[in-house]
Amino acid sequence: MTFETEFTAPNMQQHPPGTSIRVLVVDDHPPMRVGLVALIRSQPGMDVVAEASDGERAIELYDELRPDIVLMDLRMPGIGGVEAIQVIRKKHPDARIIVLSTYDLDEDIHRAMQSGARSYLLKDMSIEEIASTIRGVFAGGAVLPPSVADRLNERAEREQLTERERDVLESLIKGRSNKEIASSLCISEDTVKSHLKTLFSKLHVRDRTGAAVEAIRHGIVHIK
């Protein structure tokens, strides 16, 4: 299974002449948020109608203002980007949300797209790329930059972990022993060893350190 760098959704929203694309910017870092607001407002036919520093406020503002586009950061305190997207899309299925993140980890990209985002951009992309994506998503499309699509394709080719294997992996990264993992997950130590063996095989590593490195590299587990 491969992901195309661009595809078009069936319902195209028309932009009334003389009006601007109304954007909600969500980012917990004030300097980044201020910069994004200034850059978007510098683009013809675009305006920022509100800003939010966390997912909870983003949900409130979307309900109140119904912006045309949301630029959503992923990792924020409290309600993060993925959860905020899920809540907004559940209440407003036609919401057009673009993730704008620092991280190009394939699991982050997958989670964002699965939650209902229309695109996934990186913060070091040019304003021209960001503006073009905003216009494309507003028009009803969904655009993935080639580098982002490549990461999703890599993920699709990798053998996926079960929920239990992810639990074991998260405990492993926290430095827990097999006995501690077994106790926390209410399973036997033999079962933990079996899960670890499968994990090592799926991640193509030989030991716990290699598994931790691969998990972090792909974004399977985040260090908090």
Secondary structure, DSSP 8 states (H G I E B T S, - for coil): ----SEEE-S------TT--EEEEEE-S-HHHHHHHHHHHHTSTTEEEEEEESSHHHHHHHHHHH--SEEEE-S--SSS-HHHHHHHHHHH-TT--EEEEES---HHHHHHHHHHT-SEEEETTS-HHHHHHHHHHHHTTEEE--HHHHHHHHHHHHS----HHHHHHHHHHHTT--HHHHHHHHT--HHHHHHHHHHHHHHHT-SSHHHHHHHHHHHTSS---
